[in-house]
Amino acid sequence: MGEISRGVADTVSPLGLGYAHVREDEVDAVLGRLCGDGLFTELVFTGGNSPSTAELFPRGEAVHFRERALELGVPDSVILIEPEASNTGQNISFSRRLLAENGLTPDSVLVICMPYMERRAFATTRKLWDQVEVVCASAPVSLGDYVKGQGDVGAVIDMMVGDLQRVMEYPKLGFAIEQEVPREVREAYEFLVASGFDSRLI
């Protein structure tokens, strides 16, 4: 939901869960930009494993992406890892706790996530960590290129539909702040669900 610009955040928190759905070259683009532009003072990698990522990242997502960041030249001294989170709420809550344990209380946080997940990541962070300024960002990729990279248009639509449902429903459960969803977006959501794109619904 925000362009990455110099000075945007004290802390960057890439949400580890879900990176299985992002090509490594896209992750490299984001990490390389962050490192090269000096956009953060602390970098927190968060995420353990889930059934869909255990094979790809057997030691956990946070561990994997820390190693990749080091290969790209990110100093180890600015990296913290949180390897236990298994959902977005835990990504945020556990990262916040880890920073506090290290005596860090950022005023601003840049949350890196999948392109279709920015609104939910923003709403979750604002709910669970309302003391910080939040900017969400993702790899600069078009929808068409993202689908090509995933290789399965149906799976991408399923994920987008599921994420939108969470944007609409999670505020009722206390997991996220409320956000306005335009009527045409709700209608598109209902059409896609009726068309069978429902494997990621809660």
Secondary structure by P-SEA (a helix, b strand, c coil): ccccccccccbbbccccccccccaaaaaaaaaaaaaaccccbbbbbbbbcccccccccccaaaaaaaaaaaacccccccccccccccaaaaaaaaaaaaaaacccccbbbbbcccccaaaaaaaaaaacccbbbbbbcccccaaaaaaaaccaaaaaaaaaaaaaaaacccccccccbbbbcaaaaaaaaaaaaaccccccc
